[in-house]
Amino acid sequence: MPCQKWRRLLRRLIQQRLVQQWKNDVGLRAGRDALAKHLQTMPEFQTLTGEFDPDLFRARLRQEQMNENMFLARLGDDLGARA
């Protein structure tokens, strides 16, 4: 049984990677507007009242040694993978 779970997991990971590669090949990515909209819903960048905080966003990026373009590119890849 555990072997079957690992095979299913591996198959799903391979499929996700193939879909991501295909999207990269054809240039399919989430648009800037979609990224901005999604970014504002991410809890890690929101205040206690649920509002997007650009200062918190920039501070978290600095902690991760990323700039905004790097983060948005990665987010676009992630969202594209889920599309």
Steps between C-alpha positions, in 0.01 A plus 500: 500500500762766590672430170180585312470831687855592403433409137186716494687787660788466255258480205321816620829687546616399154169610349518836677855551376406408143207743506726774640759432231233514230370832637854638499551377143187674374553808717191455713528695826273684735452864401623791710143592603430145615826500697416830670153378588631172641780676688248712688321188626812333642473496880876531550482855359186616679444703814298364790192655336559304178625787287804471274799679651763601241757572773452153645529356150833675439629404847419133441673512163811649662496216755501253212763701312264549207385802308147561376572383144653175624201432723244586233679277248491210744138571589414511129665163451311356797165638387566386146568150629160495668307640205 
